[in-house]
Amino acid sequence: MNEVSEPGGRTRLCARMAVTAAVLLSGLLGGCAETVTGTERIATPDLSTLDVGELRTHPVRVPSNDNDTHGRVLESARLSEAVINPPDIDPALIYGTSTLLPTPGRVSVLAPEVAIEPIANFGMIAGYTVTGSDVTGQEPRVGEAKAMRFTVLSFRDDDIARMVAGRIDEADIARTPDAVRVHVPGHPGAYAHWRDRSPILFTTLAYRSFVIVVLAADRTRDEAALTTLTANALTAELPLLDAFEPTPPDKLSTMPFDDDAMLRRMLHPDEDRWPYPLADANGTAQDDSSWPDEGWGSGVVYGPRGVSHLLGRSPEGRDNPGAGVERAAFIGSRWLLRLSDPARARAMNVRLTNTSQHEAVTPPSGVPDSACFRNPAVTDAQRESRYYCFVLDGRYWAIVSAADEPTVKQRAAAQYALLVNARSIT
C-alpha cells in the first residue's frame, strides 16, 4: 500500500498486485482434501523418450554461500514464517501480497511510510511486508477500503530496534503536520498517530531486535476500529517473533542456499549458473525477463506461513488453512510446491487442471498427470506466461511457462525428469 496524493487532496493506497502466475493459482490452498483415485507415483518411469531439447534433467550442485547480500534475502524469506497473515486478523483482508525487504532501499519503495534514514543508518538486516485489503484490484483508495500493510524489520539488537522504532515514528510525524497521537490498546510501548483528516493509522513497535510497522486504513475516521485492528495484529505477531530465532549477522554469509532440497529439483533458467537469491523475480534470466517485479523473490524457499501469505488469500482458500503445502520455491516465473503427501499433491493437481479457465493444449508425451494451457489474454510484455504447464511427481508439484507451445512442453518434460531424478535427495 503506497500512499499517493491525487488532485483535490484525495489519497489512495496502492497494493502492488501483479497479474502473473499467482492469478492462475488463486485459491490454491482450497479444495485439496478431496479424494483422488489412481497411481500416486510411477515407480520407474522411462525418461529416455522425453523430448527435453537441450535442457538439464539432473539436479545441479549447490554452491556454498560466501555473501551476506544473499544471506539478507534468505533471512527475509525466513522472516516470513514469523509474520501474521492479515486475513487471520480480519477475515475481510483477503486481497493483498507479500514482499521481501532485504535492503533499506527496497523498504523505501515498497513500504514508503517507513523513513529510510533510521533503517539505513542503524543497519537493518532483513525485512518482510504483507498487505491485506477487502477490495480486489491494484489500487484500493483511502476511504474506499479497509486495508493494512504489516512490516517487520530486523536489527542487530534490542536497543537499536527501540531507537529505530522511535525515529521512524518521529520522521512520519515530521512529514504529517496534522498528526494526532493515538493509544493502541494492550501495547503501551507502541508509537501511534493518525491523520486528523484521513482514516489512516500509523504505528511502530520495537519488540526484541525487531521493529514492527503497521499502516492501517478504513473507510471512515473510526479511531476505535483502527486501533483495534492494529492492536489485534500486534498481539498476534509477538508470539510469532518469540518463536523465531534470527540468524546472527556474522552468519548471514554462510546461510545455505537450498536447505530443503527444493531449488535443486527445479528447472533453472540459466543452467550454467545457480539461481542465487534475489528479492524479486525479475532479471533471473533472459527467458524470464518479461515478468514484472514479483515480491516473492527468486532463488528462495518459503515455509507454510510464507506460503499462506502468497497462496491462501481467496475466500475458498481461507477455509482450508491446512491444505498441506509445506514448502514453495521460486526461480523467476517457475514454481515448485512440496505438499505433505502425494495424495494431496495429486488432488491439487486435478483440481487446478479441472478448474483452469484457459485454453487446454496437449501436454508433453511421457509426462503423466501433466496439463498445459494457453492464456490468450497475456500481452507481449508478459509473453513468457502465455503457455504454462503443471507437472506432478509424488508430493512435488511444479509450474513452468514459456512464450510458445513447443518450448513449454520441453520445459515441462525436463522438469518432470528433474523431479524423478531427484527422488533420492532427502
N, C-alpha and C positions, 0 to 999 in steps of 0.2 A: 504494500500500500504506500504509494508515494503521494505526498501532499502537493497538489498543483493548484495555484490560484488561476481562476478563469475571469474573463471580463465580467464586470458587475460584482466582483468580490466573492463569487461562488467558488467553493473549493471542492475537489474531488479526491477520492482515494483510488489509486490505480493498483490493482492486483495483477501482477505480471503473469498472465496465463497463456503460454504459447500453445498453439493448436498443433500438436505433434502426436507422438506415439501415446502419450498419456490419454488423449481423447479416444484412441482406439480401445484403450483398456479401461474406460470409465466403468466403475462398478466391479472392478476385477475381483475384489475380495468377497463379493456376494455370490451366493449360489454354489459354492464349491463343495458343499457337503452332500450333493446328490449322488446316488449310486450309479455307477457306470460299470457295465459288464465288459468282459473282453480281456485280452492279454495286456498286462501292465508293462512288460518289457520283453523284447525279443532276446532270447538267450545269446545266440551267436549270429548276429546279422552279417551278411556278406557285404562288405563295404567296397569291394573291388569294382562293382558295377556302377557305383555312383558317379555322376557327372559333376565333378567339383572344379573343373578347369585347372588352374594353377594354384588353387588355394591350399593352404596348410590344413592338415587333418589330424595332427598330433599336438598335444599341449606343448607350449614353449617353456623354456627355463625361466624361472622367476629371478630377476636380478636382486641384488641387495640394495638397500636404501642407504644413501650417504648424504641426504639433502634435507634440511629441516623445512624447506619450502614444500616439498612433497609431504612431509610429516604434518604440516599445518592443515593441508587439505584432508589427509586421512583422519586427523584428530577432529576436524569439523564434522566429518561424516560419523565418527564415533559419537560425537556430542548429540547427534540426532536421537540417540537412544535415551537421552536424558531431557527431552523437551516435550512438553504437553502437545496434544493434538486439539486444536480449537473445537471441533465437534464434541469432544469429551467434556468440554466446559459448558458449551451451549450447543445443543443439537442443531440449531439453525445455521451454524457457521460451517456449512459443508463445502463451500466453494473456496478454493484457495490453492496455494502452492507452498513449496518449501525450498530453501536456498542455502547452499554452503557459503560461509563468510570467513575465509581463511586470512583475509587481509583487511586493514582499515579502509583502503581504497574501495574494496568491494562493498563494505558496510555503507560507505558514504553514498554509493549509488543505489543500492538495493534496500537500505534501511536509512534513508536520509535524515530521519528525525534524530539519529544518533550523531552527535558532533564528532567530527573526525579527530580534532586536536587531542582530546584526552586519551582516546583509544590508541592513537599513533604514538603519542609522547610517552605513554606508560606501558607500551609493549604488549598489546593484545596478542594472544597466542592463537586462538581459534574462535569460530563463531558459527551460529546456525540460526536461521529465522524461519518461522512458519506463519502463514496467513490464513484467515478464515473470514468468510462473508456469507450473508444469507441471500446474496444476489449473484447470479451467474453472469459471466461476461468479464471483459478485461478491465473495466474501469468503474467499479462501484463508487458513486459520488457521495460525498459527505452530506448527510441529511436525507439520503435516499437509500441507505443500507445500514445494517448492523455489521460491524467489521472489527477485526483485531489483527494486529501483527505482533507476534511474540518472538523476541530475540534474546538469545543467551550468548554472552561473550565470556571467554576465559582469560585469566591473567595469572601472573606468577604466584601471587599470594593474596591473602585476605585483606591486608592493609591497602594494597594497590587497588583492589576491587572496590573497597569503600571509597577511596579517593576519587576513582573514575566515576562511580555512580553519582556522586555529588556534583562533579564537574559537568557531566552530561546534562544533568538537570539544570544547572546554572546557565549553561550555554543555550538551552532551549528557551528558558525564561528570558534571556537577553534578547532573543530574536522574536519574542512573543510579548509585545507590550501590554496586552490585555490579559495576561496570565493571572489566574486566581489559584492560590494554594488549596489543595483538597486532601482530606484524610482518607486513606484506604483501610477499611476495617480489618483488624487482625494482623496488620503489618505496620507497626509503628516506625520501623526503620525505612519505609519506602518514601521516596520523594515523589510527590504527585502534584500536578496542576492541570487545569483545563482552561480553555479559552472562553472568555466571557460571552462571545457572540457565536460560538461554534461548538457543536456537540462532540468534542474530541478530548479525551483524557490521556495525558502523557505521564508515565510512571517509570521510575528506575528504582531498583533494589539491589543492593550488594548482598550476596549470600556465599559464604566460604570464599573461594577465589573467583567467583563468577559475578557478572553484572547482568541482571535481567532488565530488559527494556520492553515496556508494553505500550502500544499505541492502540487505544480503543475508541470506537466511534459508534454513534447510534443515530436514529432518525430525528430525535428530539433532544433538547438540552435537559436530560434527566440525570442529575448528579448521582442519585441512588443507583440507577441502573448501571451507569458506567463504573462506579466504584465497586459495585457488587460483582460485575463481570471480571474486573481486574483482580479483585481480592480472591475470587474463586480460582482464577488462573494461577495466581501466585501460590495459593495454598496447595494446589495440585502439583505445582512444579517443584517445590522444595524437597519432598521425599525422593523425587527422581534424581535431583542433584546429590542428595545424600548417598544414593546408591551408586553414583558414578565416580570412578577414580580417574582423574585426569592424568594424561601422560606427562611425566616430568619434562620441562623444557629441554633439558640436555639429552633426552631420549627421543626427541622428535625425528632426528635424522637416522634413527635405527628402527623405526616402525616398519613392520613387514608390509609388503605390498599386497599379498594375497593369502592372508591367514586362513581363510575359509575355502581355498582352492576353487574359487568361483571364476576369477578373471582368466585363469589358465584354461578353463573349459570353454571360453568364448572365442568366437571368430574375431581376429584383430584386424582393423583396417590397414595397418602397416605391419606386415608380417615380419619385417626385419627389426622392429622396434617395440619394446614393451610399452603398453598403454599407461604411461605414468599418470598419476592422479592430477586432475585438473578440476577447478571449481565450476566449470561449465562444460557443456558437451560440444562446444564449437572448436573447430580447428584441430581436431584429433587426427584427421587425415583428409586427403583431398576428396575421397568419395563421401565423406560426411560433411563437407564444408557448407552445404546448403541448409543445414539445420541451424535454427536460432540458438541463442544462449539458453541452455537448459539449467535450471537451478540445481538439478540432482547431481550434476557433475559427470565426469568421465574417468574411468580407471578407479572407481570407488565402489564399495560394497556397503549396503545398509542392512541393519538388523530389523526385527519385527516392528519396532516403533517407527523407525525411519520409513519402512515400507508403508505403514498406515498413514503417514503424512502424505505420501505420494499417491497411494492407490486406494485408500479406504475412505474416500470422500463422498461417494454417491449415497443417497438415502438407502439404497439396497445394500451397498457395502457396509454401511454403518450397522446394519442388522446382523452382520456376520463378522465380528471382530476377530474371531478365532479361526479364520478360514485356512490357516496352515501355511502361509508364506513365511518362511524363516529367514531367507536372505534374498536380496535383489542386487544385482551387479549391472553396471552400465559402462559401456565403451562407446562413446559417440551416440548414435541412434540405436545401438544394439542393446538388448536387454537379456538378462538371464535370471530366472527365478528358481529358487530351491524351495520346494514345499516339504511338509513334514512327512509325507509318504507318497508313493506312486499313485495310489487311488485318488488322492486329492488333486495331484497334478493332472491326471487324466481327465478327471471331472471338469477341472477348469478349462482344459484344452477343448473339450467337447462343447462346453458352454459358450466359450468365446467364438469357436468356429460356427456354431449354430446361430449365434445372435449378431454376427457381423452384418453391417448394413452396406458393405461394399461388394463390388463385383467379384465373384469367385473365379479363380483361374486354376488350371490343372497343377496340382502340386508336383514336386520332383519325383521321378521314379525311384523306388527303392528306399524311400523315407517314410516309414509307417507313421500314421496318425498326423502327418503334416497337413497344413492347409495354407493356401495362398490366396491373396486378394489384390485387387486393383482399386485404388481410390481416385476416381476421375476428377475430384474437386481439388486435388493438390496442384498448386501453382508451380511454375518452372523454378521459382526461388527455393521451393522445398521438394524438388523432384526426387530426391533420394528416399522420400517416404511414399512415392506413388505406388509402388508394389511392396508388399510385405508378406512374410510367411511366419507361421507358428511351427515350432519344432519341439518335439517331446521325446524324452528318453528317461524312463524311470521317474524319479521325483524332480527332474530338471525340465524346465520349460523355457524356451528362448523365442525371441522375435528378431528377425533380420529384415532389412529393407533394401531397396535399390530403385534406380530410376527406370529400369526396364525388366521385362519378364525373364529373359534368359539369365541375366545376372542374379536376380533374386533367387532363382531356382538353384543355381550353383552355390550361392551362399547358404541356402537352407540345407543343401546336401552336405556341404563342408561342415556346417555347424552340427548336424546330426552325427557325422563321422567323428568330430571332436568329442562330443558327449560320450559316444560309445568307447572311443579310445582312452577316455579319461576315467572310465568306471573304476579302475584300480586305485585312483588317487583318493586318499582319505582327507 
